[in-house]
Amino acid sequence: MMLKRRLWARKHRLTLLILSLLMSVFVFLIPNSTSLAHADDGFVVLRPRFDMVITEVEGENYVMIDRDPFAYIVNDRPINWTYRGSLTGGLAEEVERRAQMLDELVMIFENKCLPKLEETVGLKYWATLPVFDEDPPAIYIGLYRPTEEQMRAVVDMLGEEAEERGVIIKFYEAFAHRGLLQELERARELLRAVIKGGNVKLPVRSFNYRNAGGWFIVSIAYGEIADHVSRGLAVSATRTIREIIGYKVALLLEFHKDLRIDPLVLTGLPSLRAEGIIALIVMIFPVAMTILFLKQRRRGRTRSRRMRDHKASHVL
């Protein structure tokens, strides 16, 4: 079990880190994206705001219209934009130090704390977003239906390690936990098969669950069938998707007026508005260059250290 946790963490940690970097991009692609951040008894908890909650259909059903589902992770965080973009010198070193420190803390939480917390307080965990762009740096632990008792238990168990590193522990509400991974994958395969068969009349453009929130997200180009998203349309679309994927996972319908993405091409990627793809490529370039710079710096330090050790061995 511990090995599986470690492998899962290694597999997804880079994805989640990149996702946290991309959040700054998404917020520019979709306007008017606002949400709520709550401080629950001293705990910072990020929570999204939905345009509709569909109670007419069984299951957890949410709707967002013409906006990015993840913009709240940017809008409601105290970002220091100094740490974004192409960095050099002391800033680059600071970002590298923070990234390594946060990575260590996430591993400590997942490998040492999480098993105990699952057993003692019934913690339902999805993922952790390490963010080096706040002062002080922070980790946002994604929990499914978090309670005050659970958050307090996390802080009590991980607080000392975090304090030693100067890191703040925060939380965000996830809409899945790792115990639902099999159900989420099943939902994706069911919807994929039906769309391939041409049996979905809705203009679905992308769908996936591999995201920070843990939703099963279905992106729909509503402009092809309506001028606006009425509650009747949202309920009908929810019912259509639920009849295919079942009722065990949280469903988020992401409606956009114009989406020109082939659903069978991008089912493995987070959904994006088509008009934002070029902007995404342009804006991610500085981030990619920063990561490349840090990797080259690390290789250079390792090479220099080996050369010093080699010379020292000859002297001896």
NUFITI-837171 format. One record per residue (C-alpha): residue number from 0; x, y, z. Coordinates in Angstrom, 3 decimals. Example, Ala and Ser with C-alpha at 12.3 -4.5 7.8 and 13.67 -1.06 7.14 Angstrom:
<fitis>
  pos         X         Y         Z
    0    12.300    -4.500     7.800
    1    13.670    -1.060     7.140
</fitis>
This chain:
<fitis>
  pos         X         Y         Z
    0     0.000     0.000     0.000
    1     2.787     2.420     0.924
    2     4.585     1.641    -2.361
    3     1.435     2.345    -4.338
    4     1.012     5.694    -2.551
    5     4.595     6.624    -3.332
    6     4.271     5.667    -6.996
    7     0.994     7.609    -7.300
    8     2.592    10.659    -5.725
    9     5.620    10.512    -8.002
   10     3.431    10.043   -11.065
   11     1.110    12.956   -10.348
   12     3.238    15.418    -8.364
   13     4.779    17.037   -11.448
   14     1.362    17.232   -13.104
   15    -0.096    18.994   -10.093
   16     2.842    21.402    -9.856
   17     2.496    22.281   -13.534
   18    -1.241    22.639   -13.015
   19    -0.670    25.140   -10.225
   20     1.561    27.115   -12.590
   21    -1.046    26.984   -15.341
   22    -3.723    28.415   -13.071
   23    -2.227    31.846   -13.688
   24    -2.830    31.286   -17.383
   25    -6.412    30.075   -17.129
   26    -7.574    33.145   -15.244
   27    -6.766    35.332   -18.261
   28    -8.601    33.086   -20.706
   29   -12.035    33.351   -19.138
   30   -13.329    36.656   -17.741
   31   -15.619    37.251   -14.789
   32   -14.399    34.159   -12.958
   33   -14.987    34.720    -9.283
   34   -15.398    32.468    -6.293
   35   -15.347    32.351    -2.522
   36   -12.524    31.722    -0.073
   37   -13.525    30.850     3.471
   38   -11.522    30.981     6.660
   39   -13.010    28.211     8.791
   40   -11.929    28.586    12.406
   41    -8.528    29.821    11.383
   42    -8.155    27.424     8.421
   43    -7.921    28.837     4.917
   44   -10.158    26.782     2.616
   45   -10.548    27.573    -1.067
   46   -13.961    26.737    -2.471
   47   -15.377    27.410    -5.957
   48   -18.604    29.213    -6.726
   49   -21.010    27.473    -9.100
   50   -23.553    29.036   -11.414
   51   -25.982    26.193   -10.761
   52   -26.279    23.169    -8.514
   53   -28.500    20.625   -10.237
   54   -30.586    18.898    -7.583
   55   -33.204    17.577   -10.014
   56   -30.834    14.761   -11.011
   57   -29.297    12.222    -8.636
   58   -25.674    12.788    -7.600
   59   -23.418    15.808    -7.067
   60   -24.070    17.973   -10.132
   61   -22.547    21.405   -10.715
   62   -22.608    23.898   -13.583
   63   -20.266    26.715   -14.617
   64   -21.027    28.946   -17.590
   65   -18.462    30.781   -19.732
   66   -15.707    30.753   -17.127
   67   -12.767    28.702   -15.956
   68   -13.609    26.186   -13.200
   69   -10.154    26.627   -11.647
   70    -9.845    30.407   -11.711
   71   -10.663    30.590    -7.999
   72    -7.332    28.932    -7.205
   73    -5.662    32.022    -8.668
   74    -8.164    34.736    -7.812
   75    -8.424    33.813    -4.145
   76    -4.759    33.221    -3.450
   77    -2.373    36.002    -2.294
   78     0.031    35.536    -5.205
   79     3.331    37.406    -5.310
   80     3.777    37.827    -9.056
   81     7.489    38.474    -8.583
   82     7.961    34.706    -8.569
   83     6.269    34.165   -11.941
   84     7.725    34.272   -15.442
   85    11.349    34.053   -16.541
   86    13.530    34.318   -13.437
   87    17.262    34.732   -13.005
   88    19.735    35.232   -10.205
   89    18.503    35.289    -6.652
   90    14.835    34.937    -7.596
   91    15.520    31.770    -9.563
   92    17.463    30.330    -6.636
   93    14.643    31.210    -4.255
   94    12.043    29.542    -6.465
   95    14.219    26.439    -6.736
   96    14.677    26.338    -2.958
   97    10.947    26.731    -2.363
   98    10.017    24.095    -4.936
   99    12.337    21.520    -3.368
  100    11.148    22.385     0.142
  101     7.477    22.093    -0.805
  102     8.105    18.817    -2.587
  103     9.703    17.417     0.567
  104     6.747    18.513     2.671
  105     4.212    16.945     0.290
  106     6.089    13.647     0.414
  107     6.188    13.746     4.215
  108     2.453    14.360     4.331
  109     1.526    11.644     1.847
  110     3.887     8.966     3.120
  111     3.911     9.570     6.885
  112     0.814    11.524     7.840
  113    -1.867    10.484     5.378
  114    -2.149     6.785     6.329
  115    -2.605     7.701    10.005
  116    -5.093    10.462     9.237
  117    -7.178     8.189     7.040
  118    -7.382     5.711     9.892
  119    -7.933     8.095    12.797
  120   -10.160    10.873    11.414
  121   -11.389     9.352     8.160
  122    -9.528    11.839     5.967
  123   -10.506    11.641     2.282
  124    -7.617    13.022     0.270
  125    -7.320    13.950    -3.392
  126    -4.101    15.914    -3.986
  127    -1.837    18.700    -2.738
  128    -1.024    21.865    -4.659
  129     2.424    23.215    -3.687
  130     2.566    26.970    -4.340
  131     5.909    28.757    -4.196
  132     4.411    32.063    -5.377
  133     2.980    33.145    -2.021
  134     4.774    34.795     0.902
  135     5.300    32.654     2.849
  136     5.074    29.642     0.488
  137     2.194    27.258     1.098
  138     0.713    23.884     0.367
  139    -2.995    23.559    -0.354
  140    -4.213    20.125     0.683
  141    -7.239    18.982    -1.293
  142    -9.784    17.179     0.888
  143   -13.166    15.701     0.030
  144   -15.838    17.212     2.299
  145   -13.294    18.395     4.901
  146   -14.345    18.860     8.503
  147   -12.810    21.088    11.159
  148   -11.637    17.986    13.043
  149    -9.844    16.657     9.975
  150    -8.138    19.947     9.131
  151    -7.041    20.393    12.720
  152    -5.617    16.866    12.728
  153    -3.631    17.636     9.565
  154    -2.157    20.801    11.075
  155    -1.372    19.056    14.361
  156     0.484    16.238    12.598
  157     2.254    18.199     9.861
  158     2.558    21.597    11.537
  159     6.019    21.145    13.016
  160     7.536    20.024     9.702
  161     5.853    22.930     7.930
  162     6.986    25.475    10.517
  163    10.598    24.331    10.233
  164    10.433    25.056     6.501
  165     8.521    28.309     6.824
  166     5.513    26.881     4.963
  167     1.837    27.615     5.641
  168    -0.685    24.753     5.543
  169    -3.886    25.630     3.720
  170    -6.731    23.638     2.229
  171    -9.015    23.498    -0.753
  172   -12.212    21.539    -1.197
  173   -11.817    18.646    -3.623
  174   -14.774    16.853    -5.155
  175   -13.236    13.394    -5.185
  176   -10.814    11.303    -3.183
  177    -8.361     8.627    -4.234
  178   -10.789     5.888    -3.368
  179   -12.896     7.078    -6.309
  180   -10.155     6.815    -8.941
  181   -11.543     3.578   -10.353
  182   -15.044     5.028   -10.614
  183   -13.719     8.169   -12.296
  184   -11.799     6.131   -14.842
  185   -14.869     3.983   -15.470
  186   -16.975     7.106   -16.096
  187   -14.449     8.371   -18.614
  188   -14.360     5.104   -20.532
  189   -18.157     4.848   -20.596
  190   -18.564     8.367   -21.982
  191   -15.740     7.880   -24.467
  192   -17.386     4.724   -25.852
  193   -20.788     6.364   -26.252
  194   -19.331     9.431   -27.988
  195   -17.325     7.247   -30.362
  196   -20.541     5.477   -31.235
  197   -22.150     8.797   -32.114
  198   -24.897     8.321   -29.546
  199   -24.588    11.640   -27.690
  200   -26.577    14.527   -29.157
  201   -24.946    17.086   -26.871
  202   -22.008    19.047   -28.389
  203   -19.461    17.611   -25.925
  204   -15.954    18.890   -26.654
  205   -13.815    17.436   -23.871
  206   -14.125    15.391   -20.700
  207   -11.797    14.197   -17.976
  208   -11.223    13.894   -14.243
  209    -7.487    14.549   -14.079
  210    -7.690    17.965   -12.510
  211    -7.043    19.657    -9.194
  212   -10.716    19.591    -8.184
  213   -11.369    15.910    -8.810
  214   -14.556    16.629   -10.740
  215   -15.567    14.631   -13.754
  216   -15.628    17.625   -16.081
  217   -17.633    17.625   -19.294
  218   -17.190    20.671   -21.548
  219   -20.153    21.537   -23.768
  220   -20.351    24.061   -26.630
  221   -23.830    25.337   -25.882
  222   -23.721    27.906   -28.709
  223   -24.468    25.108   -31.157
  224   -27.836    24.356   -29.558
  225   -28.958    27.463   -27.634
  226   -28.382    31.193   -27.157
  227   -27.892    30.805   -23.416
  228   -27.774    28.119   -20.747
  229   -31.191    27.858   -19.129
  230   -31.807    25.697   -16.110
  231   -33.840    23.388   -18.301
  232   -30.870    22.881   -20.638
  233   -28.503    22.308   -17.710
  234   -30.839    19.735   -16.133
  235   -31.344    17.948   -19.453
  236   -27.583    17.838   -20.152
  237   -26.900    16.599   -16.623
  238   -29.460    13.843   -16.981
  239   -27.982    12.786   -20.338
  240   -24.451    12.509   -18.981
  241   -25.555    10.826   -15.749
  242   -27.402     8.128   -17.654
  243   -24.072     7.254   -19.271
  244   -21.537     7.583   -16.446
  245   -23.685     6.731   -13.425
  246   -24.074     8.637   -10.157
  247   -21.034     7.852    -8.001
  248   -18.712    10.728    -8.951
  249   -19.139    14.509    -8.817
  250   -20.081    15.920   -12.210
  251   -19.204    19.418   -13.415
  252   -20.742    20.628   -16.662
  253   -18.614    23.398   -18.107
  254   -20.668    25.324   -20.676
  255   -18.963    27.618   -23.181
  256   -20.589    29.366   -26.094
  257   -17.898    28.330   -28.541
  258   -15.662    25.286   -28.152
  259   -14.031    23.839   -31.261
  260   -12.109    20.982   -29.694
  261   -12.490    17.390   -30.840
  262   -13.584    15.452   -27.725
  263   -11.656    12.317   -28.752
  264    -8.410    14.269   -29.159
  265    -8.309    16.148   -25.848
  266    -9.990    13.717   -23.466
  267    -6.671    13.342   -21.655
  268    -6.204    17.076   -21.058
  269    -7.878    19.752   -18.956
  270   -10.546    21.499   -20.999
  271    -9.669    24.886   -22.503
  272   -11.528    27.403   -24.555
  273   -10.397    27.077   -28.168
  274    -9.640    30.795   -28.505
  275    -7.324    30.598   -25.503
  276    -4.940    27.938   -26.827
  277    -2.602    30.397   -28.562
  278    -2.513    32.600   -25.476
  279    -1.775    29.531   -23.379
  280     1.225    28.599   -25.531
  281     2.592    32.148   -25.428
  282     2.149    32.557   -21.682
  283     3.488    29.152   -20.673
  284     6.792    29.729   -22.485
  285     8.403    31.770   -19.657
  286     7.364    29.103   -17.149
  287     8.886    26.370   -19.286
  288    12.097    28.369   -19.638
  289    12.249    28.839   -15.868
  290    11.926    25.098   -15.279
  291    14.609    24.397   -17.914
  292    16.910    26.989   -16.349
  293    16.534    25.441   -12.902
  294    17.243    21.956   -14.242
  295    20.377    23.157   -16.033
  296    21.545    24.948   -12.883
  297    21.065    21.765   -10.856
  298    23.002    19.685   -13.405
  299    25.794    22.265   -13.389
  300    26.086    22.140    -9.613
  301    26.153    18.342    -9.656
  302    28.873    18.336   -12.341
  303    30.987    20.850   -10.414
  304    30.635    18.821    -7.218
  305    31.769    15.653    -8.999
  306    34.791    17.441   -10.442
  307    35.789    18.719    -6.998
  308    35.402    15.244    -5.517
  309    37.479    13.788    -8.372
  310    40.294    16.303    -7.834
  311    40.229    15.705    -4.087
  312    40.593    11.968    -4.585
  313    43.681    12.506    -6.761
  314    45.221    14.783    -4.148
  315    44.732    12.118    -1.474
</fitis>
